[in-house]
Amino acid sequence: MKTMRWIVTVGLITWCVGGAAAMGVEDKPARAEAGDAKTHGKADAHKVNINGASKAELMKLDGVTAGVAQKIIAYRDAHGPFKRAHDLAKVEGVGKEVLEKNSGRIAVK
C-alpha cells in the first residue's frame, strides 16, 4: 500500500510540474532577438511610410481619419516629403497625441 501511495504521489507531482511548464511555454510571447528577422525587415511591414502612403494606408494610423489623411497628402504635395516623423505635427488635425499613439509605426522613407 505504501508503494502505491508513493507512485501516485510521484505521478501527481510530475503531472503538476509538467503541466505548469507546458502552460508557461505556451503563455509567454516569443521575444525578438537582435538578429531576428522581426527586428529587421518585417517590422517595417507594419509601419506606414508617410511620404508614400495612400489615404487608406494613412488611415491605418490611430487617430487619423479620412479628412486628416487627405490633409496629410495635401501638405506632402505642397511642401514636399516629410523629413522626420514628428514633422507630421505641422499638418492641421495632427497633434502630439496622434504622434504618441503611433510611436514606432510611422516611417519616413
C-alpha positions as CSV (number, residue, x, y, z in Angstrom):
1,M,0.0,0.0,0.0
2,K,2.9,2.4,0.8
3,T,4.3,1.7,-2.7
4,M,1.0,2.6,-4.4
5,R,0.8,5.9,-2.4
6,W,4.4,6.7,-3.4
7,I,3.7,6.0,-7.1
8,V,0.5,8.1,-7.1
9,T,2.3,11.0,-5.3
10,V,5.3,10.9,-7.7
11,G,2.8,10.8,-10.6
12,L,0.8,13.7,-9.3
13,I,3.9,15.8,-8.7
14,T,5.2,15.0,-12.2
15,W,1.9,15.8,-13.7
16,C,1.6,19.2,-11.9
17,V,5.2,20.2,-12.7
18,G,5.0,19.1,-16.3
19,G,1.6,20.8,-16.8
20,A,2.9,24.1,-15.3
21,A,6.0,24.0,-17.5
22,A,3.9,23.3,-20.6
23,M,1.5,26.2,-19.8
24,G,4.3,28.6,-19.1
25,V,5.9,27.9,-22.5
26,E,2.6,28.4,-24.3
27,D,1.5,31.6,-22.5
28,K,4.7,33.5,-23.0
29,P,5.1,35.5,-26.2
30,A,8.1,35.0,-28.3
31,R,10.8,37.6,-27.9
32,A,12.6,39.0,-31.0
33,E,16.3,38.6,-30.8
34,A,18.7,41.3,-32.1
35,G,19.4,39.2,-35.2
36,D,15.9,38.1,-35.7
37,A,14.0,38.8,-38.9
38,K,11.3,40.6,-36.9
39,T,13.7,43.4,-36.0
40,H,14.9,44.0,-39.5
41,G,12.6,43.7,-42.5
42,K,9.3,42.5,-41.1
43,A,8.9,45.3,-38.5
44,D,8.8,47.8,-41.4
45,A,5.8,45.9,-42.9
46,H,3.6,47.3,-40.0
47,K,4.9,50.8,-40.4
48,V,3.3,53.4,-42.5
49,N,5.6,55.4,-44.8
50,I,4.1,58.9,-44.5
51,N,5.9,60.1,-47.7
52,G,4.4,57.4,-49.9
53,A,1.2,56.2,-48.2
54,S,-2.2,56.4,-49.8
55,K,-5.2,57.8,-48.0
56,A,-6.3,54.3,-46.9
57,E,-2.8,53.5,-45.6
58,L,-2.6,56.7,-43.6
59,M,-6.0,55.9,-42.1
60,K,-4.4,52.7,-40.5
61,L,-2.7,55.1,-38.1
62,D,-4.5,55.6,-34.8
63,G,-6.4,59.0,-34.7
64,V,-6.1,59.6,-38.5
65,T,-9.5,60.0,-40.1
66,A,-10.2,60.3,-43.8
67,G,-10.1,64.1,-43.6
68,V,-6.8,64.1,-41.8
69,A,-5.3,61.6,-44.2
70,Q,-6.3,63.9,-47.1
71,K,-4.7,66.9,-45.3
72,I,-1.5,64.9,-44.9
73,I,-1.4,64.1,-48.6
74,A,-2.2,67.8,-49.5
75,Y,0.6,69.0,-47.1
76,R,3.0,66.5,-48.6
77,D,2.2,67.6,-52.1
78,A,2.5,71.3,-51.3
79,H,5.7,71.1,-49.1
80,G,7.5,68.1,-50.3
81,P,8.3,64.9,-48.4
82,F,8.5,64.8,-44.6
83,K,12.0,64.7,-43.2
84,R,11.1,63.3,-39.8
85,A,8.1,61.6,-38.3
86,H,7.3,64.5,-35.9
87,D,7.1,66.9,-38.9
88,L,3.6,65.3,-39.3
89,A,2.5,67.6,-36.4
90,K,2.8,70.5,-38.9
91,V,-0.4,69.2,-40.6
92,E,-3.6,70.7,-39.3
93,G,-5.5,68.0,-37.4
94,V,-2.4,66.0,-36.4
95,G,-1.2,66.7,-32.9
96,K,1.3,65.3,-30.5
97,E,-1.4,62.9,-29.3
98,V,-1.6,61.2,-32.7
99,L,2.2,61.0,-32.9
100,E,2.4,59.4,-29.4
101,K,-0.3,56.9,-30.2
102,N,1.6,55.8,-33.3
103,S,5.1,55.9,-31.9
104,G,7.2,53.4,-33.8
105,R,4.5,52.9,-36.5
106,I,5.5,55.9,-38.6
107,A,8.2,55.5,-41.2
108,V,9.9,58.3,-43.2
109,K,11.5,57.0,-46.4
